[in-house]
């Protein structure tokens, strides 16, 4: 039997297929969705030969070695073949490494042992697992481009849907690539809404999928900055936005996206904090190129930020920061509703910015 190479399942949309010849596998890495998919692949591979198999799962933090070995070596009347899974197996492997190495040299012919762990220390056990046909399978988080490719393929293979590259990229941009389970859940919902074999559009994603906290924070802060630009501009409306658009955005986050009111208040307070810090630094003689990295401002948003700052008075910005903290304090003291306090604050700022 030729040795099987260790595979990297987290970094490819189409990971290397696992051999159905092995008797020991290790699924290693912090991405639970990939661990579940690779376990399902193992189950399907052996089910083709031995019929339906329901894995037996142990908690690696509490199970004893004897219990695992008894399960592996005991024949079942219900199924001629077993898959025995040890979850959270890092400490289990560390404690029983020598015994597992001996088992890997002469594994049961009627069972497969699957070790699942976020971490893994390479050693002689790896060589023995690979020698008998198994594999050490990496289940690491994907990069954004890899996650987008994975979603596109999964849309076709699992949901009989079409996910264009632009839509896949938008979905990853909104949710990130660090939680494939959430991405898959949203893909299932979008596929059902789009209909069989129908393309999932960016517009549908925009209607259905809530933005991640980072994206939502920028959406609110962009609206706030545009409000300041419009209020301080003689050509009112030229930059879009305005206080009305900001208030709509605040309500959307709470009522449609389900974000906590306290988090939305923080989004506003954070951009006002940055404005006050930048105003102080500019008063001390620093220029935008030196200020931007300190406030983590990049790309087009950097220009938007300093455009807004240049249209308001430094003294006003400093009082706005004090006022936004006061609005939060009023809410926590039960003086007024959270969203009403925040909306009143935004209207007040818009009025003061107009001069």
N, C-alpha and C positions, 0 to 999 in steps of 0.2 A: 504494500500500500504506500503510495508516494506521500511524503509529508505535505501538509497544507500550510500555506503561508498565512501569517497574521494579516487580517484585513482591516482597512480603515473605512468604517461605514458612515462616519459623520461628515466626511469631507467630499462626498460625491453624491450626485443625484441618483446614480445607478450603481450601488455598491457591489463589490464582488460577491457572487453567489457562494453560499456555504456548502461544503461537501456534506452529503448525507451519510458519509462513512464514519465520521468521528463518533467518539463516545464521551468526550469531555469538551466543553466550550466555555470560554470566559467572555462575557459581554461587559466591556469596561468603558466607563466614561460617565459624565454628568447629564447626558441627554436621555431622559426616560423614554421619550417617544421612540427613539432609535433602538433602545433596548427592547421595547415591546415588539417592534416590527421584526427585529432579528430573532427574537424568541419565537414569534409566530412563523417565521421562515423555517426555523429548525423543526417546529411541530409539523408543518405542512410537508416537509421533506420526508420525515419518517412515517407520517400518516399515509403517504402514497404506497408505502410498502407494508405497513403493519395495521392499517385501518385507523379509525378515530382514536386520538390520544388526548387525554385531559391531564395537563402537567400537574404534578404534586409540588407545592411550594412551601419552603421553610424560611423562617426568619433567621438569617445568619448570625444575628446578635444574641439569640437565645438557644438555638438548636444545638444538640450535641452531635459529635461525629458519628457515634454508634447509630443514632436515629437515621442519619442520612445514608449511611452504608447499608443498614437493614432495608431501607426502602429501595435502594438500588439493586440489591441482591435477592430480594424476595419476589417470587413470581406472583402475578396477579391473576385471579380467575376471570376478572372482567376484561383485561386487556393483556395481550401477549408481550407488550412493549411499554416501557415507562419513560417519561421525561421528568427528572427530578431537578427542581430549581432551588438554589440557595440565594435568597435576596440579601442585600447589604452584606456581602460576603467578605469584605476586607479583613475584619478581625478573625473570621472563621478560617480563612486561608492562612493568615499569619500564624494562628495557633496550631493548625493541623497541617502545615505545609509538607512535612515529611510523609505523613500518612497519605496525603493526596498525591504525592509523587509516586508512592508505591501503587496506589490505586490506578493512576494513569498508565502505568506499565502493564497492568492486567485488568482492564475495566470489564464490567459486566457486558455480556453480549446482548442482554435484553433490556438495557436501559441507557439513557443519556444523562449525564450530569451537566447542568448549566449553572455556572457561577456568575452572579450579577453584582457589579461593584462600581462605585464612582472612581475608585483609585485602584492601582495595581502595581505591585513591585515585581519587576522582571527577575527571573531566576531559572533554575533548572526545570521547574514545573512547566514553564512555557515550552521548552524543547520537547518535553515528554507529551504534552497535549498535542502539539503539532505533529509529532512523530506518529501518533496513533490515528491521525486523520482529522483531529479537531482544529480549533483556531482560537487565537486571542483576538477578539473583534472589538475595535475601537468604536465607541459611541459618543463622539465629542460634538459640541455645538458647531453648527455650520456657519460659514461666512454668508454674507447677504446674497451674493451671486449664486452660491451653491444652494441656499434655501429657496431662491426663486426658481432655479432649475428643478429642484426636488418637487416643488408645488405644481409646476407645469406638468411634470410626468405623472404625479399622483392624481391630478385632476382627471387625466385620461384613464389611467389604470384602475382607479378605485371608484371615481364618481361619474365616469362617462361624460365628462364635461370638457370644455375647452378654456384654457387659461392663457391668453396671449401674454407675451413677455412683458409688455407694458403693465398689464394688470398684475402679474406676478410680482414685478418690481414694486408697484404701488402697495400691494398687500404687505410685503416685507418692510417697506419704508414706514408703514403705519404701526406695525406690531413688532418690528425687529426680528432677528433670526435666532434669538436665544431660547424660544419656547416653541418647539415644533408642534407640540400638542395643541396649543392655542391656534397656531396657524392652520393646522389640519381641521380643527373645529370650525373656524371661520370659512375654510374652503368648502366644507360639507354644507354649510348653510347657504353660501353663495351658489353652489352647484344646484341645490334644490330650487332656489329662487329663479335662477337663470333658465332652468329647464333642461331636459336631456339633450346632449350634444350641442347645446347653445353656448356661445362665447360669454365669458364673464367679463363685463366691461368695467373700465375704471369708474364710470358713473355709478354703477351698481355698488361697487366697493365704497365709493364716497357716501352713498345713502345708508349702507348697512353696517359698515365696520367702523367702530369707534377708534379714534386716533390714540396712540400711546400717550402717556403723560407728557413726555418731552414735546411731542408734536402739538398737543393741546396747549401746553404752556406757551409755545411760540405763537400759536394762533391767537391766543388772548393778548400776548405782549405786542405782537404786530398790530393788532387792532387798536391797542392803547396808544402806540407810537403814531399810527396814522391819524388818530383822533387829535393828538397834539399838533401834528403837522397841519391838519386842516384848520384847526382853531387858530393857529398862528399865521395862516396864509391869507394874503389879500385875494388870491384866486380861490376862494372857498369851493371845495368839492373837487379840485383838480387832482388831489392825491387819493381820493376815495376815502372810504371809512367813515369817520365821524363818530360822535358819541352814540348815535342810534345803532350803528353797526356794532360797536363795542358791546352795548347792552344786549343785543340779539345774540352775540357770540357767548356772552356769559350765561344766558338762559339756555342756550343749546347744550352747553357742556353739562349743566346740572340736569335738565329735563330730558334730553335725548341721549346723551352719552353716559349719564348716571354718575358723573364725577361728584365727590363730596363738595359741599359748599365751601368748607374750610380750605380745600385744596385749590379751588378756583380763586378764592381770596388771596391765597399765597401766590398764585401766578401774577396777579396784579401787583401785590406788594413787592415781589421780587424785581419786576422791571422798574418800579419806582425807586427801589433801593439802588439799583444799578445806575439810574439817572442821577441820584443824589451823590453817589460816590464819584461818578464821572465829572459832575459839576464842580465838586471840591478839588479834584485832581487838575481840572483845567484852570481853576482859579489859582492853583499853585504853579502853573506854567507848563504842565504836561500837555502834549498834543494827542489827538486820537490814535495815531499808530502805536504810541506807548501805552495808552489806556486800554485799548481793545483786548490785548491778550490777558490783562489782569482781570477783566470782566467776562472773559470767554466769549467774545463777540467775533464772529467770523463771516466772511462772504457778504452777500447782499444785506443781511441783517445788520451788519456793522454800519453800512451807509445809512440805512433806515434809522438806526438808533441815534447817530450823531446829527442827522438831519433834524430829527425831532428835538434833540437837546439844544440845537442852535436856534430854535424858534421860541424858546421859553426862557424865563428869568431864573437865575440861580437861586435867588431867595424863595421864589415860588416852589421850585423843585424840593428844597429842603423842608418847607412847610408841608408839602404833599406827602412826604415820607412819614412825618409825624402824624399826619391826619389818617393815613391808611392804617397805621398801628392803632390809632384811637378807634377807628371803625371796627377793627377786629376785637379790641377790648370791650367795646359796647356790646357786641354780639355775645361774647363769652359771659358778660355780666347779665345777659337776658334783656338788654335794652334795645329792642327792635329785632326784626328778622334779619338773618345773615345776608340774604340776597338784596333786601331792601337797603340795608346799610351800605353795602358795596355799590349798588346802583346810585344811591345818593352821592356817594363819594366821587364816582366817576363823572357825574353831572357837574358837581362842584369844581372838579379839576378842569373840565372842559370850559366852564364859564370863566375861570381865572386865567386859563391859557389864552382866551380871546382878548383879555385885557379889558 
